[in-house]
Amino acid sequence: MTGSEAEREGDEPSRAARTAELNHAAAAAAAGDPRARDAFLEMIRQPILRYCRARVGPSVRVQTGEDVAQDVLMAVVEALPRYRPSEVPAMAFIYGIARNKVADSLRASGRDRSDPTDVLPDSISTAPEPEENAMISADARQLRKLLDQLPPAHREVLVLRVAMQFSAEETARAVGSTPGAVRVTQHRALAKLRALLAEQMADQPR
């Protein structure tokens, strides 16, 4: 077993615990408990904000990433009474709403939803897969520009894995793929980013 595989397996219990906690909070919130609803919203606030910033960017003509994140949170509150925990995991429920709100914002701003953005999540140091560690040393602004050059499918996988902290299985369900394919896409996307970064550094005057 490689070091990366060992780290990945070691992270699974904590990821499973976080997922179980989120599912429990979502179920309690859906049942109408105001305190549970507030706790649930607090748990999802930062992942939603990072996702919206990554997909929308800091400013478009109509809304910022922060504006869209607020719309997502409001939509989650409205949808909670209809949420069925036994049918849909909490993260899939949240992602479906966030994806639709982002698409609405991009359409309203005249941008196609697959257009690149210039913002990465606030930090990738808490990425769910160890492969992301290879990118931590790079300058954040460089990464934002390099992210623009990835295919939309690769970018979406990275945003889900890093910003939303989805597991490979959750990401696969969200994008209609398989966990193995998600890991391959993630690996290829990060390899492409590293190659682009190397090219950029090679072009800089010495």
N, C-alpha and C positions, 0 to 999 in steps of 0.2 A: 504494500500500500504506500502511495506517495504521500509526502507531507501535505499537499493540497487536499488529497482525498481524506486524510485523517482529520484535518481541520474542518472539512465539510461535514464529516460524520459527527464530529464533536459538537458542531453548532446546531445539529438537528434537534436535540432535546430542548434547547433554549428557544429555538424557533417554534417548535411544537407547543411549548408552554405559552409563548406570546400569542400564537394563533388561537389556542384554547381560551386564553383570557379575553381576547378580543371578541371571539364568538359568544362567550358568556355575557360580556358587557352588552353586545348588540341584542342578544335575546332579552335581557332585562330591560333595555331601553325600548325595544319593540313592544314589551308588555305594558308600557306606560309609566314606568318608574322615573320620575323627573331627575332624581339624583343619578340614576344609572345612565339616563340620557346625557346628562352633563359630563359624566365621567367618560362615556363613550366618545363624545365629540372631542374631548380633550385628548384622548388617545389617538384619534385619527387626524387631528388638526395639522400637525407638522408633516406627516406623509402626504396629505392632500396638497398642502402648500408647496412642497418640493416638486410634486408631480406637475402641478399647474404651472409653476415657474419654468420647469424644464420643457413643457409642451407649448406654452404660450409665449414665454419670454417676459422681460421686465415691462415692456410697454408695446401695445399695438394701438391702432387708432381708436378702438372702442373700449377695451378692458386690459388691465394688467393681470399678471398671474395671480396677484393677491385678490383682485376683484373676482376672478373666476373661482378661486378657492373658497371665497365667502359664499358664492352662489352654490357651490357644491355642498358646503355644510348646511345651507338652508334647505337644499333639495333633499339631503339625507334626512333631516328632521321631518320634512313633509312625507317622506317615503317610509319612515320607520314603522308606522302603524300597519303598513302592508307587507312588511318584511317577514319572511318565513324562514327562521333559522334552520329548520330541518331540511330545507330545500336548497339553500344557497349559502355558502360560507360568507362570513362578514366582509372579508377583503374583496371578494368577487362582487358583492353587493355595492360596496363603496366604489370600486373601480368602474363598474358599469355607469354609475351616475357621473363620476368625474370625467370619463371618456366622452360622454354625451355633452356635458357642459363645455368641455374644451372644444369639441367640434362646433358647437353653437357659436362660441366666441370667435373661432377662426373664420367661420363663414361670415359672421357679422363684420369682421375686419377686412373681408375680401381676400383672405388667405386660405389656400387649400389646407386641410388638416394634416397633410403629409409634409408641408413645408418645414424646413429646418428651423430651429430656434437658436438663440445665442446664449442660452443659460443652461448650465448643468445644475443638479441639485446642490444645496449648500455645501455638502461635503460628501466625499465618497469613502471616507475613512471607516464608516460603519457598514460598508457594503456586505451583503449576505454571502458572497462567494469570495474565496481568497484571491481569485484572479485579479480583482479590482485593485489589490494592493500594488500591483505593478504600475498603476497609473497615479498613485497618490503623490509621488514626488514631482509630478509635472505641474507647471503653473496653471491655476484654475482658468485664467482668461484664455490661455492657449487651448485648453481642453474644450472650452465653449466653442471656439472657432472650429476646432477639429471635429467636434460632434456634428457640425453642420454637414460634413462630408460623408457621413454614414448613410446607408440606405434606411428608409423609414422603418422597416421591420427591425433592423438592428438597433436603431435608436430607441424604439418602443420597448424592446426587451431590456435594454440597459436602464431605461427610466423606471420600468416596473421592478427590476431586480434591485436597483440602488435607491431610487426615491421612495417607492412604495414598499420596499423591502419584502417583496413577494418571494416565496420559495420558487424553485424551478417548476414544481407541480402547479402552484397557483398561477404562475406566469403562463404556463402551457394552456391551462383552461381559459385564461383571459384572451390569449391570442389565437386559440384554436390550433394548438400544436401539441407536441409531446415534450416531457421533461428533458429527454435526451437531446431533442432538436433545439430546445431553449438553451441548454448548456453549450451546444455547438455554436449557436448564433452568438451567444454572449462571448465565447472564446474568440470567435472570428472578429467580432466588433472591437474587442479590446486589442487584438493583434493589429487590426487596421489602424486603430488610434495610435498605437505605439509606432507603427511604421510611418504614419503621417508626421508624428512628432519628431521622429529621427530625421525625416526629410527636411522638416522646417528648421531644425537645429543645424543641419548640414549646410543649409542655404544662408545662414546668418554669417556676417563678416567676422573673421577671427581677429 
